[in-house]
Amino acid sequence: MEDAVWLEISIDTAEEALDDLCARLTMNGATGLVIEDEEDFKSFLEQNRQYWDYVDEALLEQMKGAARVKFYVTDDPDGEAQRKKWMAGIDLPYTAVRLRENDWATSWQKYYRPLAVGERLYIIPDWLRDAPAPEGRIPLYLDPGLAFGTGNHASTRLCLEWVEELVRPGEGALDLGCGSGILSIAALLLGCGSAAGVDIDPKAVDVAYENAALNGIGRDRYTVLAGDVIGDPSLRRELAARKYGLVMANIVADVIIPLAPHVKELLAPGGTFLCSGIIDTRCEEVRAALEANGLNVLGRKDRDGWVAYAARPA
């Protein structure tokens, strides 16, 4: 049977006029309004950081200065009558885009593209897994779900570049604040024997396991836990008992600084701590915290105002 065809009606306005536009549409009987606002979008990203390892620059640009309202009507005379009724008295330009019913679940996928990272990795959205990785690159399949991320967020790219350099075959890796699991999965694909991920958000556990499965990685090599490494001594003791050759934390300065006193107990002899998600204005604070807790900074990578450090016990 032919899928129903809908029209996505999008009305652009000024940010300060958003509330008035929504109120008018609601008074006219409009339902299912979708509001796109740059500040709301930024808040969404911040509140759901574990799911946006990668944020598409094109999407960020699309949302820059955004102040628009969308609603949906069927692409037929009844839908056109509904549109006119809902927009009565609204003298603003609008666009209409045709969507089939089955477009709803996958329309967000257009923001994702395969991406080469570092020298060896190639991030491929799972629904594009038929796209071959370039010769010499290792495919890493990722399904971030209804979340934003395609390979352009500087802090995670810096981390992945470091992982390529620091992984030692057969060692264990620990990913603190693992989110989608991309760093620990990359470490396994690059040669680590086993890996563990930890995230304060329990939802990240399923997400990371699902992404690992997409890459043929089972729970015999990969463990994901929910918990707060800084605030839960028993969790720290459980992790410290295993010791890891590579400990990764792509979080923020305000978490890395209180984490610094606990890093050495998690590392195996000769192991490396990799931290990223550090905005450049906070990098000296983070470096000072690492050094104050017996870690020597081996190197630093910078991109687009973000900083990543690699450090080892003195």
N, C-alpha and C positions, 0 to 999 in steps of 0.2 A: 504494500500500500504506500502511496506517495506520502512523504513526510509533510507535515504542515509547514507553511512558509510564513515567517513573521517579519515584521519591520521593526528595527531598532531605531527609535526616534531620539536624536541627541540634540539638546538645546544648550548652546554656549551662552554664558553670561559673565558678569563681573562677580568676583568673590563676595563682595559686600551685598550683592543682589540675590545670592543663592536662596536664602531663607524666604524672601518674598516670592521668588519664582516657585519654590516648592509649595508654599502656602496657596498660591493661586491655582496651581495644578490640582492640589488636593481639593480645593473648593469646587473645582470643575468636575470632580469625580475620578481623577486619575489614581490608579493604584500601581503597586509594584515599582515605585520610583527608585532609580539607582543614582546616587549622588557621587560625583567624582570631584574631589577637592584635593589640591596638592598637600595641604597640611594634614588632612585625614589620611592620605596615602602614606606620608612620612611616618605618622603615628602608627599606622598598621605595620609598616616594616619594622619599626623599633620594637613593637610589642610581640612580633612574631619572628624575631631575629633568627631563631634556630632553623627556620625554613627558607631563608633567603641567602644561602651561601653565595649565590651569584645573582646580581640584579642587572637586568638588561639595561644598558645605557639608553637604548631606543625607548624603552618603557618609561624610564626616568624623564627623558626629554618630552615624551607625550604628556606626562603628568605635570610638567613644569607650568606653573601658573594656571593649572586646570581649575575650572569652575563650570561644571556642566551637570545637566540632569538628563537621564535617559529613562524612557519607558518603552513598552512593547505593545504592538497591536498586530492583528492578523493582516496579511497582505491581500485584502479583498475589500469590497464596498463597505461591509460592516466595520472593518478596521479603520477605513478612511473616515467614516462618519464618527467613530469613536475619537480618532485623532483630532478632528475639527472641534468636537465638543470639549475635549480636554484642554485644547490650546486656545479656546475662545478668550479674546481679550489680551492675548500674549503676542506682542508684536516683536518677536525675536527670530532671527534666522535659525533654521534647524537642518539637520541632515537625516536621511532615512537610508538604512542599510538592510538589505534582505538577509535573513537568517533562516536556515532550515531547523526544524525542531531538534535534530540530533547535533546541531552546532553548539547548543548550550554548554554541554559538558566539556567540550574540547576547544572552544574559541580562544582560551587563554594560551593554548600551546603555540600560537603563532609567534609569541615573544621569545621562544627558545630556539637556539641554533647550536649545532656542534661547535666546539671551540678547542683549539690547540692551546695547551698550557705548558710552559716550560719547554723542555727538550723532548719529553717522552710521552706525556699524557695527552689524551684527546677525549674531552667530555662530550658524551652523546646522549641527548634525551632518549629515553627508552623507546618512545614511539617512532624514533628515527633510527632504530638499531640496524636497519638494512643499509644505512649509509656507511660505507667502509671507512675505517680510520686510515689516514695517510701511512704510507710505508714507514716502518720504524717507530710508530707510535702505538701506545697501549690504549685501547678503548676503555673508558670508564662510563658505564651506563647509569643514568640517574633519572629517577622520576620524582621530582619535588612536589607532585600533586598540585593542589590549587594554591600554589605559592610562587613567589617570584624568584627567578634565578636562572641565568643562562651562561654565566662565565665571565662577567665583567666586574665583579666586585674585587677591588684591589687587594683587600686584606687576605682573602682566601687564595687568590692567585699567588700572592707572595708566599703563603704557607705551602702551597703545592710545589712551588719552585724549590723551596727549602727541602721539602720531603724528598724530592728527587735526588738531591745532593746528599742527604743525611741517612737515608735508609741503608741498613746493612743486612745482607741476606740472612734470613732465619731468625732475626731478633724479634722481640715483641714491641708493639707500639701501643700507646695509650692516648686517647683523644678526649680531652676534657672540654665539655661544652660541645658535644659531637654533632648536635643538630641532625642533619640528614645523613651523617656518617661519612661524608665525602673524603675527609682527610684520612681517617683510619682505613677506609676501603682503598684509597689510593696507595697507602703504605703497604697493604697486603698485595695489591697488584704489582707493586714495584719490588716485592721480594721479602717483605716481613713474613715471619712464620706464623705469627698470631697477632691479634689486636683486640683491644677493649675500648669501648666508648662509654662515656658517662655524660648525662645531661640532667639538669635540674628539672626539666619538663618531661613527665612520663610519656607524653605523646611522641617524643623523639625516639623512644625505644623501638616502636613498631616501624617508624619511618626508616630508621637506620638498618634494621633487619631486612626490610623489604628491598632497600637499595643494594644491600649486600647480596641478596638472593639474585637480583638482576645480573650480578657479575659473577655468579657461580660460586659465591662464598657462603659456606654453611656455618652453623653455630659451633662446629668442632674447632673452628679457627677464630671465630669472632663472637665476642660477648658484649652486650650493651646493657648498661645499668642505669636506673634513675636514681639520682641523689645529689647531695650537695657536698662536694669533696672538702670544701673549706669548713663547713659547719658540722660535718658528721665524722668524728674521729674513727668510728668503727668502719666506715666505708674506706677511709684513708688507710687504715691498718690492713683491710682486705686487699686493697690495691698494692700497698707497699710490700706485702708478702710475695708478690709475683715479680716485681722489679721489671722495668722496661728500658730497652735501649734507646727509645725515642718517645718522649712525652710532648704532646702538642696541646696548645691552648689558643684557639682563635676566638678570643672573647672580647674583652674591653679592658682598658687600663685599670678601672676600678675593681675588677675581679683579679687580674693578673697580680697586682701589687699584694693583696692579702694571700694570694696563692703561693707567692715566692718562698715563704718560709717552709713550705711543705714539699717543694719540688725535689730536693735531694733525696728524701726518703723514698721517692717513687722511682728514681733512676737506678738502672743497673750500672755497674762499674764501667766508666768510659761512655756512659749514655749522654744524650743531648736533649736539652729542653728547647722547644721551639714555641715562641709566642708571637701572636699577631693580633689584628684588630685594634692596634694602638694608633690613635690619631697623633700626628706629628707634634702637636703642642704638648702632649703628655709623655713623649718618649723618654725624656731625661728622667722623669719620675720613675718610670718602669725600670730603666737601666740601673738607677740608684738602688731600687728595691732588690733587683737581682744580685747586684754586687754586695749589698749589705747582708745577703743570705748565702754568701759563699759561692756564687755562680759567676764565672768569667764570661763575658760576652765575646763570642767567636766572630760574629759578623752581623751585619745589618742590611736589610733590603728595604727600599722605599718605593712607593708608587702612589701618585695622586693624593698625597697628604696622609698616607697610611704607612706604618712602619712595622717590620717584623724583625725579631731578634732570634739568633741561635746562641745558646749558652751551655756551658758545661761546669760541673763542680771544680772549684779551684784546686 
